[in-house]
Amino acid sequence: MTDQRVGLFFALPAIILLVGILGFPAVAAILQSFNVLWGSGDVPGIANYVQLAMDPQFWQAFRNTTLFVASTVSIHITLGLCVALLLNADVKGKWLFRVTAILPWTVPDVISGILWRFMFDPLAGFVNALLTTAGLIAAPIDWLGDPQLAFAAVVFAEGWRGYPFIMLILLAGLQSIGQQQYEAAQLDGASTWQCFMHVTIPNLKPMLLVAAVLDLIWQARLFGLVFGMTSGGPGNATEVMPLLIYRNYFEFFNASYAASMAVVLAAVMLVFAVPYVRSSLKKEA
């Protein structure tokens, strides 16, 4: 028996367990979305997907999710890179800055949403108090009562909560760059900005790709922060796909319709995940 077969033999129990944990729910959701799951009294077919195509609430949630993902991933990458560069600098007490920088990521999604809801409260919130004290506003602002402001507030809150994940990935990438590359560039007369553009960024490209893809998938399935902060309101202004799926399943008891939404969301995420996985497998081969 070859070493490869021996390795596969020992990995087989874990593979079976993984397929059972991930594969069974996925297959069940697909079957349920077509009304062919056990105990379904509905006629099998594509009725749920036809309804999705004509459902304005679904399309609004889809647009909200797309804008939310694009905004938060951009903030996470930008802020995460900036903080990673600061933490990678040779300064005294940087361990304290590292601990402080990672704190937002340690707060659970729902708790973070509730905390930000209190901070954006129009009467007793910290945000209005700070802006009033600084003389930037004359009257309290109802941040979560206005559709556009509420969406911006949710994006801001998730930008704060989620950037440490990207920061850790990029910080690991920065620490793997050999100092001799910077020394060689400086000997050739490169400025700090040129070193950043021609040494740091090229070396970080693989890490940036990993961070962007993982964060995109994570943000597309984010539920807790939005639920704790706005519950999708005002109206449907901050309602994202996971929240709409939750409501259809647990509030409206429309399991097959919720399953069809989940299948669509998973399919969209696979569009971004599969090319990344393929490129990773090619590099390993």
C-alpha positions as CSV (number, residue, x, y, z in Angstrom):
1,M,0.0,0.0,0.0
2,T,1.5,3.3,-1.0
3,D,1.9,6.2,1.4
4,Q,-0.8,8.2,-0.4
5,R,-3.3,5.4,0.1
6,V,-2.3,5.0,3.7
7,G,-2.9,8.7,4.2
8,L,-6.2,8.5,2.5
9,F,-7.2,5.5,4.7
10,F,-6.5,7.4,7.9
11,A,-8.2,10.6,6.6
12,L,-11.3,8.7,5.4
13,P,-13.3,8.9,8.7
14,A,-12.7,12.7,8.8
15,I,-13.8,13.0,5.2
16,I,-17.0,11.0,5.8
17,L,-17.8,13.1,8.8
18,L,-17.2,16.3,6.9
19,V,-19.4,15.1,4.0
20,G,-22.1,14.2,6.5
21,I,-21.9,17.5,8.3
22,L,-21.7,19.7,5.2
23,G,-23.1,17.6,2.4
24,F,-26.3,16.4,4.0
25,P,-27.7,19.8,4.9
26,A,-26.8,21.2,1.5
27,V,-28.6,18.4,-0.3
28,A,-31.5,18.7,2.0
29,A,-31.8,22.4,1.4
30,I,-31.7,21.9,-2.4
31,L,-34.4,19.2,-2.2
32,Q,-36.5,21.3,0.1
33,S,-36.2,24.3,-2.3
34,F,-37.8,22.1,-5.0
35,N,-40.5,20.8,-2.5
36,V,-39.3,17.2,-2.8
37,L,-38.2,16.8,0.8
38,W,-40.0,14.3,3.1
39,G,-43.3,15.5,4.5
40,S,-43.6,18.4,2.1
41,G,-47.2,18.9,1.1
42,D,-46.4,21.2,-1.8
43,V,-46.2,20.2,-5.5
44,P,-42.5,19.5,-6.5
45,G,-41.1,22.0,-9.0
46,I,-39.4,25.3,-9.4
47,A,-42.3,27.4,-8.0
48,N,-40.1,28.8,-5.2
49,Y,-37.5,30.0,-7.7
50,V,-40.2,31.6,-9.9
51,Q,-41.5,33.4,-6.9
52,L,-38.0,34.6,-6.0
53,A,-37.6,36.1,-9.5
54,M,-40.7,38.2,-8.9
55,D,-40.2,39.0,-5.2
56,P,-39.2,42.7,-4.8
57,Q,-38.3,42.0,-1.1
58,F,-35.8,39.4,-2.2
59,W,-34.2,41.6,-4.8
60,Q,-33.9,44.5,-2.3
61,A,-32.2,42.1,0.2
62,F,-30.0,40.9,-2.6
63,R,-29.0,44.5,-3.5
64,N,-28.5,45.3,0.2
65,T,-26.3,42.3,0.6
66,T,-24.2,43.1,-2.5
67,L,-23.7,46.7,-1.4
68,F,-23.0,45.6,2.2
69,V,-20.4,43.1,1.1
70,A,-18.7,45.4,-1.3
71,S,-18.5,48.2,1.3
72,T,-17.4,46.1,4.3
73,V,-14.8,44.1,2.4
74,S,-13.3,47.4,1.0
75,I,-13.2,48.8,4.6
76,H,-11.7,45.7,6.0
77,I,-9.0,45.4,3.4
78,T,-8.0,49.1,3.6
79,L,-8.2,49.4,7.4
80,G,-6.7,46.0,8.0
81,L,-3.7,46.8,5.7
82,C,-3.1,50.2,7.4
83,V,-3.2,48.7,10.9
84,A,-1.1,45.7,9.9
85,L,1.6,48.1,8.6
86,L,1.5,50.0,11.9
87,L,1.7,46.9,14.0
88,N,4.6,45.6,11.8
89,A,6.7,48.7,12.5
90,D,9.5,48.4,15.0
91,V,8.1,50.4,17.9
92,K,8.1,49.9,21.7
93,G,5.0,48.4,23.3
94,K,3.6,47.1,20.0
95,W,2.2,44.0,21.7
96,L,-0.2,46.3,23.5
97,F,-1.4,47.8,20.2
98,R,-1.8,44.3,18.8
99,V,-4.0,43.2,21.7
100,T,-6.1,46.4,21.4
101,A,-6.4,46.1,17.6
102,I,-7.8,42.6,17.8
103,L,-10.4,43.3,20.5
104,P,-13.3,44.2,18.1
105,W,-13.0,40.8,16.5
106,T,-13.5,39.1,19.9
107,V,-17.0,40.5,20.4
108,P,-19.8,38.2,19.1
109,D,-21.8,39.5,16.2
110,V,-25.1,39.9,18.0
111,I,-23.5,41.6,21.1
112,S,-21.6,43.9,18.8
113,G,-24.8,44.9,17.0
114,I,-26.6,45.6,20.3
115,L,-23.7,47.7,21.6
116,W,-23.6,49.8,18.4
117,R,-27.4,50.2,18.6
118,F,-27.0,51.8,22.0
119,M,-24.1,53.9,20.8
120,F,-26.2,55.2,17.8
121,D,-29.2,55.9,20.0
122,P,-30.5,59.4,19.2
123,L,-31.1,60.5,22.8
124,A,-28.5,58.7,24.9
125,G,-26.0,57.4,22.4
126,F,-22.3,58.0,22.5
127,V,-22.0,59.0,18.8
128,N,-24.4,61.9,19.1
129,A,-22.9,63.0,22.4
130,L,-19.4,63.0,20.9
131,L,-20.5,64.9,17.8
132,T,-22.5,67.4,19.9
133,T,-19.6,68.0,22.2
134,A,-17.3,68.5,19.2
135,G,-19.7,71.1,17.8
136,L,-20.2,69.1,14.6
137,I,-24.0,68.8,15.0
138,A,-26.6,71.1,16.6
139,A,-29.3,68.5,17.2
140,P,-29.4,64.7,17.8
141,I,-29.4,62.5,14.7
142,D,-31.7,59.5,14.5
143,W,-29.0,57.3,12.9
144,L,-31.0,54.1,12.8
145,G,-34.3,55.7,11.9
146,D,-33.2,57.0,8.5
147,P,-32.8,54.3,5.8
148,Q,-29.6,55.7,4.3
149,L,-28.0,56.6,7.6
150,A,-29.0,53.2,9.1
151,F,-27.3,51.3,6.3
152,A,-24.1,53.5,6.6
153,A,-24.2,52.9,10.4
154,V,-24.3,49.1,9.9
155,V,-21.5,49.2,7.4
156,F,-19.4,51.3,9.8
157,A,-20.1,49.0,12.7
158,E,-19.1,45.9,10.7
159,G,-16.1,47.7,9.4
160,W,-14.9,48.2,12.9
161,R,-15.8,44.7,14.1
162,G,-14.4,42.7,11.2
163,Y,-11.1,44.4,10.2
164,P,-8.9,42.5,12.7
165,F,-9.4,39.3,10.8
166,I,-7.9,40.8,7.7
167,M,-5.3,42.6,9.8
168,L,-4.0,39.2,11.2
169,I,-3.7,37.7,7.7
170,L,-1.9,40.7,6.3
171,L,0.3,41.0,9.3
172,A,1.5,37.4,8.9
173,G,2.2,38.2,5.2
174,L,4.2,41.3,6.2
175,Q,6.3,39.4,8.6
176,S,7.2,36.8,6.0
177,I,8.7,39.4,3.7
178,G,12.5,39.3,3.9
179,Q,14.2,42.5,5.1
180,Q,16.8,42.1,2.4
181,Q,14.2,42.9,-0.3
182,Y,13.7,46.4,1.3
183,E,17.4,46.9,1.7
184,A,18.0,46.0,-2.0
185,A,15.3,48.4,-3.1
186,Q,16.7,51.2,-0.9
187,L,20.2,50.7,-2.3
188,D,18.7,51.3,-5.7
189,G,17.3,54.6,-4.5
190,A,13.7,53.6,-3.9
191,S,11.6,55.8,-1.6
192,T,9.3,54.5,1.2
193,W,6.3,54.7,-1.2
194,Q,8.2,52.9,-4.0
195,C,9.2,50.2,-1.5
196,F,5.6,49.8,-0.5
197,M,4.3,49.6,-4.1
198,H,7.1,47.4,-5.6
199,V,8.0,45.2,-2.6
200,T,5.2,45.1,0.0
201,I,2.2,44.9,-2.3
202,P,3.6,42.3,-4.7
203,N,4.5,40.1,-1.8
204,L,1.1,40.6,-0.2
205,K,-0.9,39.8,-3.3
206,P,-1.6,36.1,-2.4
207,M,-2.5,37.1,1.2
208,L,-4.8,39.9,-0.1
209,L,-6.6,37.5,-2.4
210,V,-7.1,35.0,0.4
211,A,-8.3,37.7,2.8
212,A,-10.7,39.2,0.2
213,V,-12.3,35.9,-0.8
214,L,-12.7,34.7,2.8
215,D,-14.1,38.0,4.0
216,L,-16.5,38.2,1.0
217,I,-17.9,34.8,2.0
218,W,-18.1,35.8,5.6
219,Q,-19.8,39.1,5.0
220,A,-22.3,37.5,2.6
221,R,-23.5,35.2,5.4
222,L,-23.3,37.8,8.2
223,F,-26.5,37.8,10.3
224,G,-25.9,38.6,14.0
225,L,-24.7,42.2,13.8
226,V,-27.5,43.3,11.5
227,F,-30.1,41.4,13.6
228,G,-28.8,42.9,16.8
229,M,-28.4,46.4,15.5
230,T,-31.4,47.1,13.2
231,S,-33.3,43.8,12.6
232,G,-33.3,44.9,9.0
233,G,-35.0,48.2,9.6
234,P,-36.1,50.8,9.1
235,G,-38.5,49.1,6.8
236,N,-36.2,46.8,4.7
237,A,-33.4,49.3,4.4
238,T,-30.8,47.1,6.1
239,E,-32.3,43.7,5.5
240,V,-29.7,41.3,4.1
241,M,-30.1,37.8,2.6
242,P,-29.3,35.8,5.8
243,L,-31.9,37.9,7.8
244,L,-34.5,37.4,5.1
245,I,-33.9,33.7,5.1
246,Y,-34.2,33.6,8.9
247,R,-37.5,35.4,8.8
248,N,-39.0,33.2,6.1
249,Y,-38.0,30.1,8.0
250,F,-38.6,31.0,11.6
251,E,-41.2,33.8,11.5
252,F,-43.2,33.0,8.4
253,F,-42.6,29.2,8.6
254,N,-42.0,29.0,4.9
255,A,-39.2,26.5,4.9
256,S,-39.1,25.7,1.2
257,Y,-39.0,29.3,0.2
258,A,-36.2,30.1,2.7
259,A,-34.3,27.1,1.4
260,S,-34.5,28.4,-2.2
261,M,-33.0,31.7,-1.0
262,A,-30.3,29.9,0.8
263,V,-29.5,27.9,-2.3
264,V,-29.2,31.1,-4.4
265,L,-27.0,32.8,-1.8
266,A,-24.7,29.7,-1.7
267,A,-24.5,29.5,-5.5
268,V,-23.4,33.2,-5.6
269,M,-20.7,32.6,-3.0
270,L,-19.5,29.5,-4.9
271,V,-19.0,31.7,-8.0
272,F,-16.3,33.6,-6.0
273,A,-15.0,30.6,-4.0
274,V,-14.4,28.0,-6.7
275,P,-11.8,30.0,-8.8
276,Y,-9.9,30.6,-5.6
277,V,-9.9,27.0,-4.6
278,R,-8.9,25.9,-8.1
279,S,-5.9,28.3,-8.1
280,S,-4.9,27.1,-4.6
281,L,-5.0,23.4,-5.7
282,K,-2.9,24.2,-8.9
283,K,-0.2,25.9,-6.7
284,E,-0.1,22.9,-4.4
285,A,0.2,20.5,-7.3
